[in-house]
Amino acid sequence: MRICILGGDGYLGWPTAMHFAARGHDVVAVDNGAKRSWEESVDVVPLDPVPTLEERAEHWRRGWRRPIEVVHGDIAGDPGLMHGICRDFKPDAIIHYAEQPSAPFSMMNQESALYTQHNNVQGNLNVMFAMRDHCPDAHLIKLGTMGEYGTPNIDIEEGWLELEHKGRRDRVLYPKKPHSLYHLSKVHDSHNLEFACRVWNLRVTDLNQGVVYGIETPEMDGDPMLCTSFHYDDIFGTVLNRFVVQAVIGMPLTVYGNGRQTRGYLNIRDTLQCVELAALNPSQPGEFRVYNQFTEQFSIMELARRVQKAALNLGHVVTLQHVANPRAEQEDHYYKAVHAGLLELGLKPHLLDDEVLVGMLERAEAAAGRVSEVGLLPRVSWRHGLQEESAPCTAAVS
């Protein structure tokens, strides 16, 4: 197939490009390098240096592998870019990761909120119109987020809800209660894409992904020139990454609030599986298909305890410390999400175990000298924006 990957320089974009190229597909990776400038603006860097997209693609080609073509451009700011790609490359599948991915970034201030909404919503609209005009039979695989749903007091279905109201029944998009202005931009994307399927007969799979962890995929094969980014800070990092880094530098694991907040999680290898399964089994023309893309559910405290246990195996005695929760969210809530569709397509999950955690801890140990303490405590309040100082520590837990 001809595969176009938007956001090809990102944490998921680059591994996805290698994954499809290694399987014999023609791959174009599109990116404008914006994520690196966002990181610089909040004074954070990944745990390990990450070569540029062009450098990684060239190194990949020199290994006598199927080339990955790189296109530098901004799909949100240059509407003609996607028209040119869809017209000339004629992709069979477009995998869309090219959005500002951070909830805290979107909540820093008015400027970051406006940027997030503009970049994400307008970029997605530009993809839709280019597909309509030049490759209407292509399949769009769009990375959504479980954060679109929020934490409703009913089971979370896969995108749609069968509804009975005053004696009549209908099938509607599942009601959304997004956690941030970033998540809200994803809700806009989902509604716009459903419209495009219903009115323009496009075919779309919306992958509402949980929190991804892991830094190794088979195609990387331990080669630092083919690595992807490992973020552990408060803006672009994830909670599991932060706990892993805190454990190896001797810092208490900082648990936001009471730690009972529950979300879905999956290994990066399973992200690649899910995207490939969606590409090999495309939705039908006019179908807006939604999968909830995660394999396990954990609370923040469960993750902290797992990291604490795995770190002890490496000789790190780790404590837990609660900090004031910077986010406006329910800490005690019901959470039960359906995630059957991808399993039915053949997903074979890689579950979170001590071996995975020890591997992440060892990776962090090797880079411990490069760890920056910027962002190891939260700087962004959902109610007050970017703060000068981190939230104060409250209660310590053994």
C-alpha positions as CSV (number, residue, x, y, z in Angstrom):
1,M,0.0,0.0,0.0
2,R,0.9,3.7,-0.3
3,I,0.9,5.0,3.3
4,C,1.1,8.7,4.2
5,I,2.0,9.3,7.9
6,L,1.3,12.8,9.2
7,G,3.4,13.7,12.2
8,G,6.2,11.4,11.1
9,D,8.8,12.9,13.4
10,G,6.8,12.2,16.6
11,Y,6.9,9.6,19.3
12,L,4.4,7.4,17.4
13,G,4.9,8.7,13.9
14,W,8.5,7.6,13.4
15,P,8.0,4.0,14.7
16,T,4.9,3.7,12.6
17,A,6.9,4.8,9.5
18,M,9.5,2.1,10.1
19,H,6.8,-0.5,10.9
20,F,5.1,0.0,7.5
21,A,8.3,0.4,5.5
22,A,9.7,-2.8,7.0
23,R,6.6,-4.6,5.7
24,G,7.1,-3.5,2.1
25,H,4.8,-0.5,1.9
26,D,5.6,2.8,0.2
27,V,5.8,5.3,3.1
28,V,5.8,9.1,3.1
29,A,6.4,10.8,6.4
30,V,5.2,14.4,6.8
31,D,6.2,16.8,9.6
32,N,7.2,20.4,10.1
33,G,9.3,19.9,13.3
34,A,6.9,21.9,15.4
35,K,7.0,19.5,18.4
36,R,10.7,20.2,18.9
37,S,10.0,23.9,19.1
38,W,7.1,23.4,21.6
39,E,9.5,21.4,23.8
40,E,12.0,24.2,23.6
41,S,9.4,26.8,24.6
42,V,8.7,25.0,27.9
43,D,12.4,24.1,28.5
44,V,12.2,20.3,28.2
45,V,14.0,17.7,26.1
46,P,13.5,13.9,25.7
47,L,15.5,11.6,28.0
48,D,17.8,10.6,25.1
49,P,18.8,12.8,22.1
50,V,16.6,12.2,19.1
51,P,18.0,12.6,15.6
52,T,16.0,14.7,13.1
53,L,13.5,13.0,10.9
54,E,15.7,13.4,7.9
55,E,18.7,11.9,9.8
56,R,16.7,8.9,10.9
57,A,15.2,8.3,7.4
58,E,18.7,8.5,5.8
59,H,20.1,6.1,8.4
60,W,17.2,3.7,7.8
61,R,17.8,3.8,4.0
62,R,21.6,3.1,4.5
63,G,20.7,-0.1,6.2
64,W,19.4,-1.4,2.8
65,R,15.8,-1.0,3.9
66,R,12.8,0.2,1.9
67,P,13.2,4.0,1.9
68,I,11.0,6.4,3.9
69,E,10.3,9.6,2.0
70,V,10.3,12.7,4.1
71,V,8.2,15.8,3.3
72,H,8.7,18.9,5.4
73,G,5.6,21.0,5.7
74,D,2.7,22.2,7.9
75,I,-0.6,20.6,7.2
76,A,-2.5,23.2,9.3
77,G,-0.8,26.4,7.9
78,D,-0.5,25.3,4.3
79,P,-3.7,23.9,2.9
80,G,-2.1,23.2,-0.4
81,L,0.3,20.7,1.1
82,M,-2.2,17.9,1.7
83,H,-3.8,18.7,-1.7
84,G,-0.5,18.1,-3.4
85,I,0.2,14.9,-1.4
86,C,-3.3,13.4,-2.0
87,R,-3.1,14.4,-5.7
88,D,0.4,13.2,-6.5
89,F,1.1,10.3,-4.0
90,K,-2.5,8.9,-4.1
91,P,-2.3,7.3,-0.7
92,D,-4.3,4.2,0.1
93,A,-4.1,5.1,3.8
94,I,-3.4,8.3,5.7
95,I,-2.3,7.9,9.3
96,H,-2.9,11.2,11.1
97,Y,-0.8,11.9,14.2
98,A,0.1,15.5,13.3
99,E,-1.5,17.4,16.2
100,Q,-0.4,19.2,19.3
101,P,-0.7,16.3,21.8
102,S,-0.4,17.8,25.2
103,A,-3.3,18.6,27.6
104,P,-1.1,20.7,29.9
105,F,0.3,22.7,26.9
106,S,-3.2,23.5,25.9
107,M,-4.0,24.8,29.4
108,M,-0.9,27.0,29.9
109,N,-2.4,30.2,28.6
110,Q,-4.7,31.7,26.0
111,E,-2.0,31.7,23.3
112,S,-1.3,27.9,23.8
113,A,-5.0,27.1,23.8
114,L,-5.7,29.0,20.6
115,Y,-2.7,27.5,19.0
116,T,-3.8,24.0,19.9
117,Q,-7.3,24.4,18.6
118,H,-6.1,26.1,15.4
119,N,-3.4,23.6,14.7
120,N,-5.4,20.5,15.4
121,V,-8.8,21.4,14.1
122,Q,-7.7,23.3,10.9
123,G,-5.0,20.6,10.1
124,N,-7.6,17.9,10.3
125,L,-10.0,19.9,8.1
126,N,-7.3,20.4,5.5
127,V,-6.8,16.6,5.4
128,M,-10.5,16.0,4.9
129,F,-10.9,18.5,2.0
130,A,-7.7,17.1,0.3
131,M,-9.1,13.6,0.5
132,R,-12.5,14.6,-0.8
133,D,-11.0,16.3,-3.8
134,H,-8.2,13.9,-4.7
135,C,-8.4,10.5,-3.1
136,P,-11.9,9.9,-1.8
137,D,-11.4,6.2,-1.6
138,A,-8.4,6.5,0.7
139,H,-8.8,5.4,4.3
140,L,-8.0,7.9,7.0
141,I,-6.7,6.5,10.3
142,K,-7.0,9.3,12.8
143,L,-5.4,9.2,16.3
144,G,-8.1,10.3,18.8
145,T,-7.9,9.9,22.5
146,M,-9.9,8.3,25.3
147,G,-9.8,11.7,27.0
148,E,-12.6,12.8,24.7
149,Y,-15.0,10.8,26.8
150,G,-13.9,12.1,30.2
151,T,-15.1,10.0,33.1
152,P,-18.9,9.4,32.7
153,N,-20.9,7.5,35.2
154,I,-21.9,4.9,32.6
155,D,-19.9,2.4,30.5
156,I,-17.9,4.0,27.7
157,E,-18.9,2.5,24.4
158,E,-16.7,2.5,21.2
159,G,-17.6,5.8,19.8
160,W,-21.4,5.3,19.4
161,L,-24.3,5.0,21.8
162,E,-27.7,3.3,21.2
163,L,-30.2,5.8,22.7
164,E,-33.9,5.5,23.6
165,H,-35.7,8.8,24.2
166,K,-39.4,9.3,24.7
167,G,-40.1,6.0,23.0
168,R,-37.9,6.5,20.0
169,R,-34.4,5.0,19.3
170,D,-31.4,6.3,17.5
171,R,-27.6,5.7,17.2
172,V,-25.6,8.8,18.2
173,L,-22.0,9.7,18.8
174,Y,-21.2,8.9,22.4
175,P,-21.5,12.1,24.5
176,K,-18.1,13.7,25.3
177,K,-16.8,15.4,28.5
178,P,-13.2,16.2,27.5
179,H,-10.5,16.7,30.1
180,S,-8.8,19.8,28.6
181,L,-8.8,22.1,25.6
182,Y,-6.5,19.7,23.8
183,H,-9.0,16.9,24.3
184,L,-11.8,19.3,23.2
185,S,-9.9,19.8,19.9
186,K,-10.0,16.0,19.4
187,V,-13.8,16.1,20.0
188,H,-14.1,18.7,17.2
189,D,-12.0,16.4,15.0
190,S,-14.3,13.5,15.6
191,H,-17.4,15.4,14.8
192,N,-15.9,16.9,11.7
193,L,-14.8,13.4,10.5
194,E,-18.2,11.9,11.2
195,F,-19.7,14.7,9.1
196,A,-17.2,14.0,6.2
197,C,-18.2,10.3,6.2
198,R,-21.9,11.1,6.3
199,V,-21.9,13.8,3.7
200,W,-18.8,13.1,1.5
201,N,-18.8,9.3,1.8
202,L,-15.2,9.3,3.2
203,R,-13.9,6.2,5.1
204,V,-12.4,6.9,8.5
205,T,-11.2,5.0,11.5
206,D,-11.0,7.1,14.7
207,L,-8.6,5.4,17.2
208,N,-9.4,6.7,20.7
209,Q,-6.1,5.8,22.2
210,G,-5.3,5.5,25.9
211,V,-1.9,6.5,27.4
212,V,1.0,4.9,25.6
213,Y,4.1,3.7,27.3
214,G,7.3,2.0,26.0
215,I,10.3,3.1,23.9
216,E,11.3,0.1,22.0
217,T,9.9,-1.5,18.8
218,P,11.4,-4.3,16.8
219,E,12.5,-2.0,13.9
220,M,14.6,0.1,16.3
221,D,16.7,-2.9,17.2
222,G,18.6,-0.9,19.9
223,D,20.0,1.5,17.3
224,P,20.1,5.1,18.8
225,M,19.8,6.6,15.3
226,L,16.4,5.0,15.0
227,C,15.1,5.8,18.5
228,T,11.9,7.6,19.4
229,S,11.4,10.2,22.1
230,F,11.0,9.4,25.8
231,H,9.3,12.4,27.6
232,Y,9.0,12.4,31.3
233,D,8.2,16.1,32.0
234,D,4.9,17.6,33.1
235,I,4.0,19.0,29.7
236,F,4.8,16.3,27.1
237,G,5.6,13.4,29.4
238,T,3.3,10.6,30.6
239,V,2.8,9.6,34.2
240,L,4.5,6.2,33.8
241,N,7.6,7.8,32.2
242,R,7.7,10.4,35.0
243,F,7.6,7.7,37.7
244,V,10.3,5.7,36.0
245,V,12.7,8.7,35.9
246,Q,11.9,9.8,39.4
247,A,12.6,6.3,40.7
248,V,16.1,6.1,39.2
249,I,17.2,9.6,40.4
250,G,16.0,9.0,44.0
251,M,13.0,11.3,43.9
252,P,9.6,10.4,45.4
253,L,7.0,9.4,42.8
254,T,4.7,12.4,42.6
255,V,1.0,11.2,42.7
256,Y,-1.5,13.9,41.7
257,G,-4.3,14.1,44.2
258,N,-5.4,10.9,45.8
259,G,-4.2,8.8,42.8
260,R,-7.4,7.0,42.2
261,Q,-7.9,8.5,38.7
262,T,-8.2,5.6,36.3
263,R,-7.4,5.5,32.6
264,G,-6.6,3.1,29.8
265,Y,-3.0,2.2,28.8
266,L,-1.2,0.3,26.1
267,N,2.3,-0.6,25.0
268,I,3.7,1.3,22.0
269,R,4.1,-2.1,20.2
270,D,0.3,-2.4,20.5
271,T,-0.2,1.0,19.0
272,L,1.6,-0.2,15.9
273,Q,-0.4,-3.4,15.9
274,C,-3.7,-1.4,16.1
275,V,-2.8,1.0,13.3
276,E,-1.7,-1.8,11.1
277,L,-4.9,-3.8,11.8
278,A,-7.0,-0.7,10.9
279,A,-5.0,-0.2,7.7
280,L,-5.4,-3.9,6.6
281,N,-9.1,-3.9,7.5
282,P,-10.3,-0.5,6.3
283,S,-13.7,1.0,7.1
284,Q,-16.3,1.1,4.4
285,P,-17.1,4.2,2.3
286,G,-19.3,6.5,4.4
287,E,-18.4,4.7,7.6
288,F,-17.0,6.6,10.6
289,R,-15.6,3.7,12.6
290,V,-14.4,4.2,16.2
291,Y,-12.2,1.9,18.2
292,N,-11.1,2.4,21.8
293,Q,-7.4,1.7,21.6
294,F,-6.1,0.4,25.0
295,T,-5.4,-2.9,26.6
296,E,-5.5,-2.4,30.3
297,Q,-6.9,0.1,32.9
298,F,-4.9,1.4,35.9
299,S,-5.2,4.0,38.5
300,I,-2.3,6.4,39.1
301,M,-1.6,4.7,42.5
302,E,-1.6,1.2,40.8
303,L,1.1,2.5,38.4
304,A,3.1,4.1,41.2
305,R,3.1,0.8,43.2
306,R,4.1,-1.2,40.1
307,V,7.1,1.1,39.4
308,Q,8.0,1.1,43.1
309,K,8.1,-2.8,43.1
310,A,10.1,-3.0,39.8
311,A,12.6,-0.4,41.0
312,L,13.3,-2.3,44.1
313,N,14.4,-5.2,41.9
314,L,17.2,-2.9,40.7
315,G,18.1,-1.7,44.1
316,H,16.1,1.5,44.2
317,V,14.2,2.1,47.4
318,V,11.4,4.4,46.2
319,T,8.7,6.3,48.2
320,L,5.5,7.9,46.9
321,Q,4.4,11.4,47.6
322,H,1.0,13.0,46.9
323,V,1.0,16.5,45.4
324,A,-1.8,18.9,44.9
325,N,-3.7,17.9,41.7
326,P,-3.2,20.7,39.1
327,R,-6.0,19.3,36.9
328,A,-9.7,19.9,37.2
329,E,-10.8,16.3,37.2
330,Q,-12.7,13.8,39.3
331,E,-10.3,11.7,41.4
332,D,-13.0,9.2,42.5
333,H,-15.0,8.1,39.6
334,Y,-16.5,5.1,37.7
335,Y,-14.5,4.0,34.7
336,K,-15.4,1.0,32.5
337,A,-14.6,1.4,28.8
338,V,-15.4,-1.1,26.0
339,H,-12.4,-2.1,23.9
340,A,-13.4,-5.1,21.9
341,G,-13.1,-4.0,18.2
342,L,-9.4,-4.2,17.8
343,L,-9.2,-7.5,19.8
344,E,-11.8,-8.9,17.3
345,L,-9.5,-7.8,14.4
346,G,-6.7,-9.8,15.9
347,L,-4.8,-7.6,18.4
348,K,-2.5,-9.6,20.7
349,P,-1.7,-7.3,23.6
350,H,1.7,-6.8,25.2
351,L,0.6,-6.2,28.9
352,L,2.4,-4.2,31.5
353,D,4.6,-6.5,33.6
354,D,7.8,-6.3,35.6
355,E,10.0,-7.1,32.6
356,V,8.6,-4.1,30.7
357,L,9.0,-1.8,33.7
358,V,12.6,-3.0,34.4
359,G,13.5,-2.4,30.8
360,M,12.2,1.2,31.1
361,L,14.0,1.7,34.4
362,E,17.3,0.4,32.9
363,R,16.9,2.8,30.0
364,A,16.4,5.6,32.4
365,E,19.4,4.5,34.6
366,A,21.6,4.7,31.5
367,A,20.6,8.3,30.9
368,A,20.2,9.4,34.5
369,G,23.0,12.0,34.1
370,R,21.0,13.8,31.5
371,V,17.8,14.0,33.5
372,S,16.5,17.6,34.0
373,E,14.4,18.3,37.0
374,V,12.4,20.9,35.1
375,G,8.9,19.6,34.9
376,L,9.3,16.7,37.4
377,L,6.7,18.7,39.5
378,P,3.6,20.1,37.8
379,R,3.7,23.7,36.5
380,V,0.3,24.0,34.8
381,S,-2.8,24.6,36.7
382,W,-6.1,23.9,34.9
383,R,-7.6,26.9,36.6
384,H,-4.7,29.4,36.6
385,G,-2.4,28.3,33.7
386,L,1.4,28.1,33.7
387,Q,2.8,28.8,37.2
388,E,6.2,30.0,38.3
389,E,6.5,27.3,40.9
390,S,5.5,23.7,41.2
391,A,2.6,22.5,43.3
392,P,3.6,21.9,47.0
393,C,4.0,18.4,48.2
394,T,1.4,17.2,50.7
395,A,1.4,13.7,52.2
396,A,4.2,11.2,51.8
397,V,3.4,7.5,51.4
398,S,5.8,4.6,52.1
